[in-house]
Amino acid sequence: MKRILITGGFGYIGGRLAQHLTSVAVAQPVLGSRRPSSPPDWLPTASVVETRWQSAEALLEICKGVDAIVHLAGMNAQDCNADPVRAVEVNGVATARLLQAAVAAGVRRFVHVSTAHVYGSPLSGSISERTPTASLHPYATSHRAGEDVVRFIHERGDIEGIVIRVSNSFGAPAHQHANCWMLLVNDLCRQAVSAGQMTLRSSGTQRRDFVTLTDLCGAVTHLLSIEAHLLGDGLYNVGGAWAPTIIEMAERVATCCQRVLGYTPQITRPEVQVEDASYPLDFRLDKLLATGFKLMRGVDSEIIRALEFCLALHGQRRAR
């Protein structure tokens, strides 16, 4: 069985991806962690390695005997905004260091998980991989720095490099310590369970492309498995191919709450202003779908799983 190193393996996407790879028997996950750790109780069969980002020798060592790497470790948008210099160091330079070690160790494939926010924010119009990147936010520019290194090494033929630009993922994490509750759908699920209602910070007229964590993990697994000649330039959008407004998504969460919690939470939001326009959004997945990947979608199932996770974690507060 292949060995797949997942940096950020204890994180939100990393944990679910490791569980998915194990469940479909595609690979033996190796979880990268900034601290020495034992295999977690949510995946006791996994191996764990310490990622010491400042040591070329340490990075080379953890890459040895690995068939592929999924690079998820990085800074989130809030932290990048607070410290743009460190954002480049973590999301850009560290990616280059790991990639250099991977090439030296003979790793065959390297998947760098980036963000759709490189195209700009908010996203609008038709967005394909040919759409110019426009965002100047440190979160986007630092990820773009990491992307460019991967794409250069892929073009040079040193490794099969893949860059995926992910839209707005949602779903239950593998464990309670995952940092994922700032994500819209996850936050709404937690509010519904803990407060019995849901409060939006905006009028909710904006459109976003949402992708279930199940489909995201499926897309990464697919890209780890396809033949090299199908990779092309290695750049792929990964999304859900649907873009509801935020209020529509909140209403969908509320409907799922009725099935899981037995009540429909009230949704409160600021009044719609003249400037709160709802622009069309078409986040294109043509390149990914052309490789044979199929979306499962399963939006309600993913929401219900997140609600059940929150219910187990926070307990249920009955609606008034």
Secondary structure, 3 states (H helix, E strand, C coil): CEEEEEECCCCHHHHHHHHHHHHCCCEEEEEEECCCCCCCCCCCCCEEEECCCCCHHHHHHHHCCCCEEEECCCCCHHHHHHCHHHHHHHHHHHHHHHHHHHHHHCCCEEEEEEEHHHHCCCCCEEECCCCCCCCCCHHHHHHHHHHHHHHHHHHHCCCEEEEEEECEEECCCCCCCCCCCCCHHHHHHHHHHHHCEEECCCCCCCECCEEEHHHHHHHHHHHHHCCHHHCCCCEEEECCCCCCEHHHHHHHHHHHHHHHHCCCCEEECCCCCCCCCCCCEEECCHHHHHCCCCCCCCHHHHHHHHHHHHHHHHCCCCCC
